Amino acid sequence: MPDALLVLEVDGSIESANRAALELLGHSRDEILELPAERVLGEGGAASVIERCGRRAGSSTRRRPS
């Protein structure tokens, strides 16, 4: 089975999900787009993912020494 993939917005909403995620989680595409990521990933799960991604994005925008 392919890897399940969810794409989250910074507000914790689910922007998209691949077929493997839909099958694993047992939701249709329309259903999963209506669910908050916390409901799918568990309490604190979405916040943790968003926080880690935000730190990575912030670190990649820093200027490198010349």
Secondary structure as UniProt FT lines:
FT   STRAND          6..8
FT   TURN            10..11
FT   STRAND          13..17
FT   HELIX           19..25
FT   HELIX           29..34
FT   HELIX           37..41
FT   TURN            43..44
FT   HELIX           45..60
//
